[in-house]
Amino acid sequence: MINSGTIGMPLHFGKMPKWLTERMGLMGSAIIESVAQNYGKSEVLTRLSNPNWFQALGAVMGMQWNSSGVTATVLGSLKRKINP
């Protein structure tokens, strides 16, 4: 049986502090590099497309789990570090 439900996520405004974006980029790029080396590039895309894994990655990188800016912040941090 599949459990389902909803969750209310607050909409946050403003910008991330530069120091946090830098740290998130370092942590995220290390995780992505490790996955790519151990499992291959296709596994990186598979994992990034998994909503649960992506949300967990954002939390490990330093975002609040219920923040509305997880997608933009995580992908922006990774983009700056992986492809400067």
C-alpha distances in whole Angstrom, upper triangle without the diagonal:
4,6,10,13,17,20,23,25,29,31,34,37,40,40,39,42,44,43,40,39,41,40,36,38,39,36,34,36,36,32,32,36,34,31,33,36,33,31,33,33,30,27,29,28,24,24,25,23,20,19,18,21,24,23,23,27,28,27,29,32,33,31,29,25,25,28,29,31,29,29,32,34,32,33,36,37,36,38,41,41,40,42,45
4,6,10,13,16,20,22,26,28,30,34,36,37,36,39,40,40,36,36,38,36,33,34,36,33,31,33,34,30,30,33,32,29,31,34,31,29,30,30,27,25,26,25,22,21,22,20,17,16,15,18,20,20,20,24,25,24,26,29,29,27,26,22,22,25,25,27,25,25,29,30,28,29,33,33,32,34,37,37,36,38,41
4,7,11,13,17,19,23,25,28,31,34,35,34,37,38,38,34,34,37,35,32,33,35,32,30,33,33,29,30,33,32,29,32,34,32,30,32,31,29,26,27,26,23,22,22,20,17,16,14,18,20,18,19,22,23,22,25,27,28,25,23,20,19,22,23,25,23,24,27,28,27,28,32,32,32,34,37,37,36,38,41
4,7,10,14,16,20,22,25,28,31,32,31,34,36,37,33,32,35,34,30,32,34,31,29,32,33,29,29,33,32,29,32,35,33,31,32,31,29,26,27,25,23,21,22,19,17,14,14,17,19,17,19,22,22,22,24,26,26,24,22,18,17,20,20,23,21,22,25,26,25,27,30,31,30,32,35,35,35,37,39
4,7,10,13,17,19,22,26,29,30,29,33,35,35,31,31,34,33,29,32,34,31,29,32,33,30,30,34,33,30,33,36,34,32,34,33,30,28,28,26,24,23,22,20,18,15,14,18,19,17,18,22,21,21,24,26,25,22,20,16,15,18,18,21,20,21,24,25,25,26,29,30,30,32,34,35,35,37,39
4,7,10,13,16,19,22,25,27,26,30,32,33,29,29,32,31,27,30,32,29,27,31,32,29,29,33,33,30,33,36,35,33,34,32,30,28,27,26,24,23,22,20,18,14,14,18,18,15,18,21,20,19,23,24,23,20,18,15,12,15,15,18,17,18,21,23,22,24,26,28,28,30,32,33,33,35,37
4,6,10,13,15,19,22,24,23,26,29,29,26,26,29,28,25,27,30,27,25,29,30,27,28,32,31,29,32,35,34,32,33,32,30,28,27,26,24,22,21,20,18,14,14,17,17,14,16,19,17,17,20,22,20,17,14,12,9,12,12,15,15,16,19,20,20,22,24,25,26,28,30,31,32,33,35
4,7,9,13,16,19,21,21,24,27,28,25,25,28,27,24,27,30,27,26,29,31,28,29,33,33,31,33,36,36,34,35,33,32,30,28,27,26,24,23,22,20,16,16,19,18,15,18,20,18,17,21,22,20,17,14,12,8,10,10,14,14,16,18,19,20,22,24,25,26,28,30,31,32,33,34
4,7,9,13,16,17,18,21,24,24,21,21,25,24,21,23,26,24,23,26,28,26,26,30,30,29,31,34,34,33,33,31,30,28,26,25,25,23,20,20,19,15,15,18,16,13,16,17,15,15,18,19,17,13,11,9,6,6,6,10,11,13,15,15,17,19,20,21,23,25,26,27,29,30,31
4,6,10,13,15,16,19,22,23,20,20,24,24,21,24,26,25,24,27,29,27,28,31,32,31,33,36,36,35,35,33,33,31,28,27,27,25,23,23,22,18,18,21,18,15,18,19,16,16,20,19,17,13,11,11,7,6,6,10,12,14,15,15,17,19,20,21,23,25,26,27,29,30,31
4,7,10,13,14,17,20,22,19,19,23,23,20,22,26,25,23,26,29,27,27,31,32,31,32,36,36,35,35,33,32,31,28,27,27,25,22,22,22,19,20,21,19,16,19,20,16,17,20,19,17,14,12,13,9,7,5,8,11,13,13,14,16,18,18,19,22,23,24,26,27,28,29
4,7,9,10,14,17,18,16,16,20,20,18,20,23,23,22,25,27,26,26,29,31,30,32,35,35,35,35,32,32,31,28,27,28,26,23,23,23,20,21,22,19,16,19,19,15,16,19,18,15,12,11,13,10,7,6,7,10,13,12,12,15,17,16,17,20,21,22,24,26,27,26
4,7,9,12,15,18,16,16,19,20,19,20,24,24,23,25,28,27,27,30,32,32,33,36,37,36,36,33,34,33,29,28,30,28,24,25,25,22,24,24,21,19,22,21,17,18,21,19,17,14,14,16,14,10,9,9,12,14,12,12,16,17,16,17,21,21,21,23,26,26,25
4,7,9,12,15,14,13,17,18,17,19,22,22,22,24,27,27,27,29,31,31,32,35,36,36,36,33,34,33,29,29,30,28,25,26,27,24,25,25,22,20,22,21,18,19,21,19,16,14,15,17,16,12,11,10,13,15,12,12,15,17,15,16,19,20,19,21,24,24,23
4,6,9,12,10,10,13,15,14,15,18,19,19,21,23,24,24,26,28,29,30,32,34,34,33,30,31,31,27,27,29,26,23,25,26,23,24,24,20,19,21,20,16,17,19,16,14,13,14,17,16,13,12,10,12,14,11,9,13,14,12,13,16,17,16,18,21,21,20
4,6,8,7,6,10,11,10,12,15,16,16,18,20,21,21,24,25,26,27,29,31,31,31,28,30,28,25,25,27,24,21,23,24,22,22,22,19,17,19,17,13,14,16,13,11,10,12,15,15,12,12,9,11,13,11,8,11,13,11,10,14,15,14,16,19,20,18
4,6,5,6,9,10,11,12,15,16,16,18,20,21,22,24,26,27,28,30,32,32,32,30,32,30,27,27,29,27,24,26,27,25,25,24,21,20,21,19,16,16,17,14,12,12,14,17,18,15,16,13,14,16,14,11,13,16,13,12,15,17,15,16,19,20,19
4,5,5,6,9,10,11,12,14,15,16,19,20,21,22,24,26,26,28,30,31,30,28,30,29,26,26,29,26,23,26,27,26,26,24,21,21,21,19,16,17,17,14,13,13,16,19,21,17,18,15,15,17,14,11,13,15,12,10,14,15,12,13,17,18,15
4,6,5,6,9,10,11,13,14,15,17,19,20,21,23,25,26,27,29,30,30,28,30,29,25,27,29,26,24,27,27,26,26,24,21,21,21,18,16,16,16,12,11,13,16,19,21,18,20,17,16,18,16,13,14,16,14,11,14,16,13,13,17,19,17
4,5,5,6,8,10,11,12,14,15,16,18,20,21,22,24,26,27,28,28,26,28,27,23,24,26,23,21,24,24,22,22,21,18,17,17,15,12,13,12,9,8,9,12,15,17,15,16,13,13,15,14,10,11,14,12,9,13,15,13,13,16,18,17
4,6,5,6,9,10,10,12,14,15,16,18,20,21,22,24,26,26,26,24,26,24,21,22,24,21,19,21,22,21,21,20,17,16,17,14,12,13,13,9,9,10,13,16,17,15,16,12,12,13,11,8,9,11,8,6,9,11,9,10,13,15,14
4,5,5,6,9,10,11,12,14,15,16,18,20,21,22,24,26,25,23,26,24,21,22,25,22,20,23,24,23,23,21,18,19,18,15,14,15,14,10,11,13,16,19,21,18,19,16,15,16,14,11,11,13,10,7,10,11,9,8,12,14,12
4,5,5,6,8,10,11,13,14,15,17,19,20,21,23,24,24,23,25,24,20,22,24,21,19,22,23,22,22,19,17,17,16,13,12,13,11,8,8,11,14,17,19,18,19,16,15,16,15,12,11,13,12,9,11,13,11,10,13,16,15
4,5,5,6,8,10,11,12,14,15,16,18,20,21,22,22,21,22,21,17,19,21,18,16,19,19,18,18,16,14,14,13,10,8,10,9,5,6,8,12,14,17,15,16,13,11,13,12,9,7,10,10,6,8,11,10,9,12,15,14
4,6,5,6,8,10,10,12,14,15,16,18,20,21,20,18,21,19,16,17,20,17,15,18,19,19,19,17,14,15,15,11,11,13,11,8,10,12,15,17,19,17,18,15,13,13,12,10,8,9,8,5,5,8,7,6,8,11,11
4,6,5,6,9,10,11,12,14,15,16,18,20,20,19,21,20,16,19,21,18,17,20,21,21,21,18,16,17,16,12,12,14,11,9,11,14,17,19,22,20,21,18,16,17,16,13,11,12,12,8,8,11,10,7,9,12,12
4,6,5,6,9,10,11,13,14,16,17,18,19,18,20,18,15,17,19,16,15,19,19,19,18,15,14,14,13,9,10,11,8,6,9,12,15,16,19,18,20,17,15,16,16,13,10,12,13,9,9,13,12,10,11,15,15
4,5,5,6,8,10,11,12,14,15,16,16,15,17,15,12,14,16,13,11,15,16,16,16,12,11,12,11,7,8,10,8,6,10,11,15,15,18,17,18,16,13,13,13,11,8,9,11,8,6,10,11,9,9,13,14
4,5,5,6,8,10,10,12,14,15,15,13,16,15,11,14,16,14,13,16,17,18,18,15,13,15,15,11,12,14,12,10,13,15,19,19,22,21,21,18,16,15,15,13,10,11,11,9,6,9,9,6,6,10,12
4,6,5,6,9,10,11,12,14,14,14,17,15,12,15,17,15,14,18,19,20,19,15,15,17,15,11,13,15,12,10,14,16,20,20,23,22,24,21,18,18,19,16,13,14,15,12,10,13,13,10,10,13,15
4,5,5,6,9,10,11,12,13,13,15,12,10,13,14,11,11,15,15,16,16,12,12,14,12,9,11,13,10,9,13,15,18,18,21,21,22,20,16,16,18,16,12,13,15,13,10,14,15,12,11,15,17
4,5,5,6,9,10,10,10,9,11,10,7,10,12,10,9,13,14,16,16,12,11,14,13,10,12,14,12,11,15,17,20,19,22,21,22,20,16,15,17,15,12,12,14,12,9,11,13,11,9,12,15
4,6,5,6,9,10,9,9,12,11,9,12,14,13,13,16,17,19,19,15,15,18,16,13,16,18,15,14,18,20,23,23,26,25,26,23,20,19,20,18,15,14,16,14,11,13,14,11,9,12,15
4,5,5,6,8,9,10,13,11,9,13,14,12,14,17,17,19,19,15,15,18,16,13,16,17,14,14,18,20,23,23,26,26,27,25,21,20,22,20,17,17,19,17,14,16,17,14,13,16,19
4,6,5,6,7,8,10,7,6,10,11,9,11,14,14,17,16,12,13,16,14,12,15,17,15,15,19,20,23,22,25,25,26,24,20,19,21,20,16,16,19,17,14,16,18,16,13,17,20
4,6,5,4,5,8,7,6,9,11,11,12,15,16,18,19,15,15,19,17,15,18,20,18,17,21,22,25,24,27,27,27,25,22,20,21,21,17,16,19,17,14,15,17,15,12,15,18
4,6,6,8,11,10,10,13,14,14,15,18,19,22,21,18,18,22,20,17,20,22,19,19,23,25,28,27,30,30,30,28,25,24,25,24,20,20,22,20,16,18,20,17,14,17,20
4,6,9,11,9,10,14,14,13,15,18,18,21,20,17,18,21,19,17,20,22,19,20,23,25,28,26,30,30,31,29,25,24,26,25,21,21,24,22,19,21,22,20,17,20,23
4,7,8,6,8,11,11,11,13,15,16,19,18,15,17,20,18,17,20,22,20,20,24,25,27,26,29,29,30,28,24,23,25,25,21,20,23,22,18,20,23,20,17,20,23
4,6,6,7,9,10,11,13,15,16,19,20,16,17,21,20,18,21,23,21,21,25,26,28,27,30,30,30,28,24,22,24,24,20,19,22,21,17,18,21,19,16,18,21
4,5,5,7,9,10,11,13,15,18,19,16,16,19,19,17,19,22,21,20,24,24,27,26,28,28,27,25,22,20,21,21,18,16,19,19,15,15,18,17,13,15,19
4,5,5,6,9,10,11,13,16,17,15,15,19,19,17,20,22,21,21,25,25,27,26,28,28,27,25,22,20,21,22,19,17,20,20,17,17,20,19,16,17,21
4,5,5,6,8,10,11,14,15,12,13,16,16,14,17,20,19,19,23,23,25,23,25,26,26,24,21,19,21,21,18,17,20,20,16,18,21,19,16,18,22
4,5,5,6,9,10,13,14,11,11,14,14,12,15,17,16,16,19,20,22,21,23,23,23,21,18,16,18,18,14,13,16,16,12,14,17,15,13,15,19
4,5,5,6,9,12,13,11,10,14,15,13,15,18,18,18,21,20,23,21,23,22,22,20,17,14,16,17,14,12,16,16,13,14,17,17,14,16,19
4,6,5,7,10,12,10,10,14,14,13,16,18,18,19,22,21,23,21,22,23,22,21,18,16,18,19,16,15,18,19,16,17,21,20,17,19,23
4,5,5,8,9,6,7,11,11,10,12,15,14,15,18,18,19,17,20,20,20,19,15,14,17,17,14,13,17,17,14,16,19,18,16,19,22
4,5,7,9,7,5,9,10,9,11,14,14,14,17,16,18,16,18,18,17,16,13,10,13,14,10,10,13,14,11,13,16,16,14,16,19
4,6,9,8,7,10,12,11,13,16,17,17,19,18,19,17,18,18,17,17,14,11,14,16,13,12,16,17,14,16,19,19,17,19,22
4,6,5,6,9,10,10,12,14,15,16,19,17,18,15,17,18,17,17,14,12,16,17,14,14,18,18,16,18,21,21,20,22,25
4,6,5,6,9,10,11,12,14,15,17,15,15,12,13,14,14,14,11,10,14,15,13,13,17,18,16,18,21,22,21,23,25
4,5,5,6,9,10,11,12,14,16,14,14,11,12,14,15,15,12,12,16,16,14,15,19,19,18,20,23,22,22,24,27
4,5,5,6,9,10,10,12,14,14,14,12,14,15,16,16,12,12,15,15,12,13,17,17,15,18,20,20,19,22,24
4,5,5,6,9,10,10,13,11,13,11,13,13,13,13,9,8,12,12,9,10,13,13,12,15,17,17,17,19,21
4,5,5,6,9,10,11,9,9,7,9,10,11,11,7,8,12,11,9,12,14,14,14,17,19,19,19,21,23
4,5,5,6,9,10,9,10,8,11,12,14,14,10,11,15,13,11,13,16,15,15,18,20,19,19,22,24
4,5,5,6,9,9,11,10,13,13,15,13,9,10,13,11,8,11,13,12,11,14,16,15,15,18,20
4,5,5,6,5,8,7,10,10,11,10,6,8,10,8,6,9,11,10,11,14,15,15,16,18,20
4,5,5,5,6,6,9,10,12,12,8,11,13,11,9,13,15,13,14,17,18,18,19,22,23
4,5,7,9,9,13,13,16,15,11,13,15,13,10,14,15,13,13,17,18,16,17,21,22
4,6,9,10,14,13,15,13,10,12,13,10,8,11,12,9,10,14,14,13,15,18,18
4,7,9,12,11,14,12,10,13,13,10,9,13,13,11,13,16,16,15,18,20,21
4,6,8,7,10,8,7,10,11,8,8,12,13,11,13,16,17,17,19,21,21
4,5,5,9,9,8,12,13,11,11,15,16,15,17,20,20,20,22,25,25
4,6,9,10,8,11,14,12,12,15,17,16,18,20,22,22,23,25,26
4,7,9,8,11,14,13,13,16,18,18,20,22,23,24,25,27,28
4,5,6,9,11,10,11,14,15,15,18,20,21,22,23,25,25
4,6,8,9,10,11,13,14,15,17,19,20,22,23,24,25
4,6,6,6,8,10,10,12,14,15,16,18,20,21,21
4,6,5,6,8,10,10,12,14,15,17,18,19,20
4,6,5,6,8,10,11,12,14,16,16,17,19
4,6,5,6,8,10,10,12,14,15,16,17
4,6,5,6,9,10,11,12,14,15,15
4,5,5,6,9,10,11,12,14,15
4,5,5,6,9,10,10,11,13
4,5,5,6,9,10,10,11
4,5,5,6,9,10,10
4,5,5,6,8,9
4,6,5,5,7
4,6,6,5
4,6,6
4,6
4
